[in-house]
Amino acid sequence: MKKYFTIVDNNTTFTLGKYYNNQIIYDFNNTLDYLEIKGKQRFGQHFRIYKEDHNLIYKLMIYTINDKESCLANGIDLNKGILLTGPVGCGKTTLMQLLPYIHPQTRPYPLFPIRNIVIEYNTNGSDTINKYSALRTMCFDDLGAEPTGRFYGHDCNVMAEILISRYDLSQGQSSKHNKRTHLTTNLNALEIEDRYGERVRSRLREMVNVIAFPSSSPDKRS
């Protein structure tokens, strides 16, 4: 039986943890090192993991690896998706793209910029809403930054329709087949309600775990 859990990336072996009773016990510091290296590969040598983000990354990590005990201790429901909030440029999109790398057994979810979804709606109408309402795990990036949808002169709050549809379709699904909705946003809860309505905010409470960067987080792109 293997003693260590390793990932081979670009001919380099990274040890992220150890096997114990057929489970992987992740080493948080080793995993952070791997995420930083993976981030540099994907986003450039300027990328780095900030110490002040360690606690937030820990919560995302225990969710990603399905650590039931740690998630329970941190108030995270594994049957829900993630709503990652924070100021512009704090690293939300980057982290949602990087986290799946630490758990290769889980199929990576696609990440869709919401602005592009609205542009697609403006061409294809309700077919776009049906497409992104489909029950598979997805990450919708930058909720609140998109324009109002318009198809043949009729305005539509496209993401409100998609989120309500995904919620409705998910009802009655067993946790075994649960398809999660992940989102990133700069908006807080009240701003989400103002933009998308009370129905969406209410359903999001049942659909996602909210994990938030501090409002003082700097723009890491500057």
C-alpha positions as CSV (number, residue, x, y, z in Angstrom):
1,M,0.0,0.0,0.0
2,K,1.2,3.5,-0.8
3,K,2.4,5.6,2.2
4,Y,2.4,9.0,0.6
5,F,-0.1,10.8,-1.7
6,T,1.8,12.3,-4.5
7,I,1.0,14.2,-7.7
8,V,3.4,14.2,-10.7
9,D,3.4,17.5,-12.6
10,N,5.8,18.3,-15.4
11,N,8.0,15.4,-14.3
12,T,8.2,16.7,-10.8
13,T,6.7,14.7,-7.9
14,F,4.8,16.7,-5.2
15,T,3.9,15.0,-1.9
16,L,0.6,16.5,-0.7
17,G,-0.1,14.1,2.2
18,K,-0.1,10.6,3.6
19,Y,-2.4,7.6,3.4
20,Y,-4.0,6.5,6.7
21,N,-6.7,3.9,6.9
22,N,-7.4,4.2,3.2
23,Q,-7.8,8.0,3.5
24,I,-5.5,10.8,2.4
25,I,-4.4,13.1,5.2
26,Y,-3.3,16.3,3.4
27,D,-0.4,18.3,4.6
28,F,-1.6,21.9,4.4
29,N,1.8,23.6,3.9
30,N,2.8,21.1,1.2
31,T,-0.5,21.7,-0.6
32,L,-0.1,25.5,-0.4
33,D,3.4,25.1,-2.0
34,Y,1.9,23.0,-4.8
35,L,-0.9,25.5,-5.4
36,E,1.6,28.3,-5.6
37,I,3.7,26.4,-8.2
38,K,0.6,25.5,-10.1
39,G,-0.5,29.1,-10.0
40,K,2.9,30.3,-11.4
41,Q,2.5,27.7,-14.2
42,R,-1.0,28.9,-15.2
43,F,-0.9,32.7,-14.4
44,G,2.8,33.7,-14.5
45,Q,5.7,34.0,-12.2
46,H,4.2,37.0,-10.4
47,F,1.6,34.6,-8.8
48,R,2.0,33.9,-5.1
49,I,-0.1,32.7,-2.1
50,Y,-0.5,35.4,0.5
51,K,-0.2,34.4,4.2
52,E,-3.3,36.4,5.1
53,D,-5.3,34.2,2.7
54,H,-4.3,30.9,4.4
55,N,-7.4,30.5,6.5
56,L,-9.7,31.1,3.6
57,I,-7.7,28.7,1.4
58,Y,-7.9,26.1,4.2
59,K,-11.7,26.2,4.1
60,L,-11.7,25.9,0.3
61,M,-9.2,23.0,0.5
62,I,-11.2,21.0,3.1
63,Y,-14.2,21.4,0.9
64,T,-12.4,20.4,-2.3
65,I,-11.0,17.2,-0.7
66,N,-14.3,16.3,0.9
67,D,-13.0,16.4,4.5
68,K,-16.2,15.8,6.3
69,E,-15.0,16.3,9.9
70,S,-13.2,19.5,9.1
71,C,-16.0,20.9,7.0
72,L,-18.5,20.1,9.8
73,A,-16.2,21.9,12.3
74,N,-16.1,25.0,10.0
75,G,-19.8,25.1,9.2
76,I,-19.3,24.0,5.6
77,D,-22.0,21.8,3.9
78,L,-20.5,19.4,1.3
79,N,-23.9,19.1,-0.4
80,K,-23.7,22.8,-1.3
81,G,-21.6,24.7,-3.7
82,I,-19.3,27.7,-2.9
83,L,-20.0,31.4,-3.2
84,L,-16.6,33.0,-3.0
85,T,-16.9,36.7,-2.3
86,G,-14.4,39.6,-2.0
87,P,-13.2,42.8,-3.4
88,V,-12.0,43.2,-7.0
89,G,-8.7,41.5,-7.7
90,C,-8.4,39.6,-4.4
91,G,-7.9,36.2,-6.2
92,K,-11.4,34.6,-6.2
93,T,-11.3,33.4,-9.8
94,T,-7.8,32.2,-9.6
95,L,-8.4,30.1,-6.5
96,M,-11.6,28.5,-8.0
97,Q,-9.5,27.5,-11.0
98,L,-6.6,26.1,-8.9
99,L,-8.3,24.1,-6.2
100,P,-9.4,21.2,-8.3
101,Y,-5.8,20.4,-9.0
102,I,-5.2,19.1,-5.5
103,H,-7.9,16.4,-5.7
104,P,-7.4,14.7,-9.1
105,Q,-10.1,12.1,-8.3
106,T,-12.7,14.8,-8.7
107,R,-13.6,15.9,-12.2
108,P,-12.8,19.6,-12.7
109,Y,-15.8,21.9,-13.1
110,P,-16.0,24.4,-16.0
111,L,-15.7,28.1,-15.1
112,F,-17.9,30.4,-17.1
113,P,-17.6,34.2,-17.1
114,I,-21.1,35.5,-16.5
115,R,-20.6,38.4,-18.9
116,N,-20.0,35.9,-21.7
117,I,-23.2,34.0,-20.8
118,V,-25.2,37.2,-21.1
119,I,-23.6,37.9,-24.5
120,E,-24.6,34.4,-25.6
121,Y,-28.1,35.0,-24.3
122,N,-28.4,38.1,-26.4
123,T,-27.8,35.9,-29.5
124,N,-29.6,32.7,-28.6
125,G,-32.3,33.7,-26.1
126,S,-33.8,31.1,-23.7
127,D,-31.6,28.3,-25.2
128,T,-28.8,29.9,-23.2
129,I,-30.7,29.7,-20.0
130,N,-31.5,26.1,-20.6
131,K,-27.9,25.3,-21.4
132,Y,-26.5,26.7,-18.1
133,S,-29.4,25.4,-16.0
134,A,-28.4,21.8,-16.8
135,L,-27.6,19.8,-13.8
136,R,-23.9,19.5,-13.8
137,T,-21.4,21.2,-11.5
138,M,-20.4,24.6,-12.8
139,C,-18.6,27.7,-11.6
140,F,-20.1,31.1,-12.6
141,D,-17.5,33.8,-12.5
142,D,-18.1,37.5,-11.5
143,L,-21.7,37.6,-10.5
144,G,-22.9,41.1,-10.7
145,A,-20.5,42.4,-13.3
146,E,-22.7,41.4,-16.2
147,P,-25.0,43.7,-18.2
148,T,-28.8,43.1,-18.5
149,G,-29.6,40.5,-21.1
150,R,-31.7,41.6,-24.1
151,F,-33.2,39.3,-26.7
152,Y,-35.5,40.8,-29.5
153,G,-36.1,43.9,-27.4
154,H,-37.0,42.1,-24.2
155,D,-34.8,42.6,-21.1
156,C,-33.9,39.6,-19.0
157,N,-32.0,39.1,-15.7
158,V,-30.2,36.1,-17.2
159,M,-28.4,34.9,-14.1
160,A,-31.5,35.2,-11.9
161,E,-33.3,32.9,-14.3
162,I,-30.4,30.4,-14.4
163,L,-29.9,30.3,-10.7
164,I,-33.7,29.8,-10.0
165,S,-33.8,27.1,-12.7
166,R,-30.8,25.3,-11.3
167,Y,-32.3,25.4,-7.8
168,D,-35.7,24.0,-9.1
169,L,-34.0,21.2,-11.1
170,S,-31.9,20.2,-8.1
171,Q,-34.8,19.6,-5.8
172,G,-35.3,15.9,-5.2
173,Q,-31.8,15.0,-6.3
174,S,-30.0,12.7,-3.9
175,S,-26.7,13.9,-2.4
176,K,-24.9,11.1,-4.4
177,H,-25.9,12.8,-7.6
178,N,-25.8,16.4,-6.3
179,K,-24.5,18.8,-8.9
180,R,-23.2,21.9,-7.3
181,T,-23.3,25.6,-8.3
182,H,-20.2,27.6,-7.6
183,L,-20.0,31.4,-7.9
184,T,-17.5,34.2,-7.5
185,T,-18.7,37.8,-6.8
186,N,-17.8,41.2,-5.5
187,L,-21.3,41.6,-4.1
188,N,-22.5,41.2,-0.6
189,A,-25.8,39.6,0.4
190,L,-27.8,42.8,0.3
191,E,-26.3,43.7,-3.1
192,I,-27.2,40.3,-4.5
193,E,-30.8,40.7,-3.3
194,D,-30.9,44.2,-4.9
195,R,-29.6,42.9,-8.2
196,Y,-31.3,39.6,-8.5
197,G,-34.2,39.7,-6.1
198,E,-35.2,38.1,-2.8
199,R,-36.1,34.8,-4.5
200,V,-32.5,34.3,-5.7
201,R,-31.0,35.3,-2.4
202,S,-33.2,32.9,-0.6
203,R,-32.4,30.0,-2.9
204,L,-28.7,30.8,-2.7
205,R,-28.8,30.2,1.0
206,E,-29.8,26.6,0.2
207,M,-27.4,26.2,-2.7
208,V,-24.0,27.6,-1.5
209,N,-21.6,28.0,1.3
210,V,-20.5,31.6,1.6
211,I,-16.7,32.0,2.0
212,A,-15.5,35.6,2.0
213,F,-12.3,37.5,1.7
214,P,-12.0,40.4,4.1
215,S,-13.3,43.7,2.7
216,S,-9.8,45.1,3.2
217,S,-8.2,42.5,0.9
218,P,-5.9,44.3,-1.6
219,D,-6.1,44.1,-5.3
220,K,-3.3,41.5,-6.1
221,R,-3.3,42.5,-9.8
222,S,-2.1,46.0,-9.1
